Amino acid sequence: MMRQTTFCITWHLRELDLQECVASIKQRYPSAEILTQDTGGNLSYGRNRLLDRCATRYYFMLEEDMRITPRTDLGLMWRILQHHNVQGVSGVLEERRGSVAMAAMIRRTRGGWNWSSSRDLFFTERGEPWIYAHATKNWGLFEWEALNRVRWDERLDLHEHFEFFVRWYRAGKHVGVCRSSVAHYKSRPSGEYIQQRRRARKVFFAKSDSIMGRNHMPRNWTAFTQLSEAKWDASKIMG
């Protein structure tokens, strides 16, 4: 399966982080295929360029401040992808202050889109628990063909995650969330990096309605952000 997988890493301005991310992959998987892409500050652009360059069946999505560890269980992720009705698998993001994950369900309401935590627990043939969901965190193993059909909207430099997974859900795609994890190392960002993020955030809110439509936004943006970033009890999928 490793021959069918490419690790695709987006990065911008943080070259040392990128080098450490690549080193963590090579330490665990010396023969792994690795692609990197400078986003220029536009994550959607970077991920789409990696899609264009990826020539394998599976696309492992990472960002430069993430690290592969002994707890990154690619075997489990492959098993879920091959034998269940999902087109992507993610898991736990290990933060310094605790583990973070998102297993979200999406529902259309009169006021827009509503997000809630998934409680749909399943098991692999080996008895390994995982959660069925519509959306997850911004890393994981995905079928290249499924990603390429949805792709990211390059008009969104930042906060592209919500819009992407709404279209993913509407295209009939799903994800699994399991105990596999990557470590998240937040290095101290440069002033230039911080300024670019602030500019991108302003642009997102200025043009999000025209891109996605007023009813396409989360019914409660704060609630979505909290669901995406809150500490999460991963005990039910830890086996």
N, C-alpha and C positions, 0 to 999 in steps of 0.2 A: 504493500500500500504506500510505502514511503516514495516509491518511484512515481506514484500518481499524485503526489502532493507537492505544492510549492508554497513556501513561506513568503508572504507578501507584506512588506513593512513600509508604511508611510512615515515620513519624517520631515522636519523643517527646523533649521537653525541649530538643532541639538545633535550635532554630529557625534559627540562622545557617547550620548545615550544610544544612538544608532549602532555604534561599534560594539557596545556592551550587549545590545539585543542580539545582534548577529552572532557574537561569541557564545551567548547562552544557547542558541540553536545548535551551533557546531559542536559544542561540548556534549550535547545529548544525541545529536543526529549528524555525525561527521559528513555523511554523503548527501545531506539535504540540499534541495534546490532552493535558493534564496534570491528574491528580487527586492530591490529597494526603490523608493520613488520620493523625491523631494516634492512636497505638495505646493510649495510657493505660498503657503498660507491657506490653501483651499483643499480641504480633506476630500471633498467629492471628486475634484479633478485628480488627485493622487490615486485614489482607489480605482477610478475608472482606467487610468493609465496602466495600473498594475493588472487589471482585468484584461486589457488589450495585450499585454506582454505574457501573461500566464498561459502555458501550453499544456497544463496537466488537468486531470479530472477534478482535483480538489484544490481549493484556494484557502490557505490558512491566513486569516486576517490578523495583523498585529500593528501596533504603533511603537515608535522608537523607545518609549519609556516603559515597555513591558519586557519581561524576561521569562524564558522557558525554564522550568524547574523540574526536579524529580516528580513533582505532583501534577505535571502536565501529562495526562493520560491519553495519548493519541489513539491507543488501541481501543479504549472505551468509546471515544468519539467516533471512530470509524465504524464500530459495531452498531452504534445507534443510527448512523447515517445509512448503513447498508440494509438494515432490517426493519426500519420503521418509517412512517410517513412524515419524515422531516427532511429538509434540504440544507439544514445548517445545525451545528452543535456548538454551544458555548458552555461556560461554566463560571467558576468563581474567580474574581479578581482580588488577589491578596494585597491589601493595603497595609501600611505600617500600623494603622490603628484598628485593624480588623478586616475581615473578609467582606467583599461587596459583590453582589450579583443582581441580575434582573431577569425574572421570568414573568413577562407581562402578557396579559390578554387584552385585545382591542375590541371595543364595541362601538358601533355607530349609534349616536343619540341625536335628538332634535337639536341639541345645542352644540354638536360637534362630535369629537371622538373622545371616548372615555377609556381610561386605562385602569386595570386592576391586576393584582398579583394572581398568578396561576396556581391552582391547587391540584392540577391533573397529574398525578404521580403514576409512572409506568416503570417497568423493569425489563432489562435485556434478558436474553435467553440464559445468561449466567446469573441472573438475579440481581444485577446492578441497577440501583434506582436512578431515575432521571425524570425531569419535569417537561411536559409538553406545553409549548407557549407560542405566541405570535411574534414576540420581540425579545431581544436580550441585549447584553452589553456589546461594546464595540471591539470584540475579538472573537475568534473561533474558526472552526473548520466548516467550510461551505462547499456545496457543489458549484463548480465553475459555471455550468450551464444555467443554473437557477439565478445566480448573481448577475450573469450577463444579460438575462432577460429583463431584470428589474433595473440594475445599475443605479448610480447616484446622480442626483440632479446637480449639475455643476454650477448652477446659479446660486446654490447655497454653499457658502464657504465654510460655515460653522453651523452647529445644531442641525446637521443633515440627518442625524440618527433617527429622529422621530418621523420625518417625512419619508425616509427610505423604508422604514418598517411598516408604515401605513400602506404604501404601495406593494410591499412584499406580501402583506396580509391579503390585500385585495386581489393579488395575483394567485392566491391559493397556496402560498408558501408558508412553511412552519419551521420552528426551531425546537431543539431539545436543549435542556440545561442540566448539566451533570456535575459530578464532583471534581472533574478535571479543572486545573487552575493555572493561571500565570501570575507572576508577581508584578506589581505596579510600583515603579520607583520614580517618584516625582522629583526630578532635579530642580534646582532653583532656576526659574526661567530668566532670560535676559530682558532688559527693558524693551528691546525691539519686539521680542516675542509677545510680551504682555500688551504692548500697544496694538499689534496686529490682531490679537484676540479681541480686544475691546472694539476695534473698528469693525471686525467681522460680526460681532454680536449686534452692533447698532444696525448694520446693513441687513442682517437677518430679520430683525423685527420690522424694519422699514419695508421690506419687499416680500415677507412671508405670505401676507394675504393675497397678493397678486399672483404668487407662484402656486400656492396651495389652496386658495379660496378660504373665506372666513370660516366655513364649517369644517375645513380640513384640519384646523388647529385643535390641540387638545382642549376639551371643555374647561379644564383647569390646568393651566401651564405649570403653576407651582406644584400641584399634586403630581404631575408627570415627572418633574425634576426631582421631587423627593423620592418617588418610586425608583428612579434611575440611579440615584446617588446614595440612598440610605443604606446603612449597615443591614445586613440580611442574615437571617438565621438559616444556614445551609445544612442543618442537622439532618433533615429528612432525605437528602441525597448523598450524604457522606458515607452511607453503607454501614 
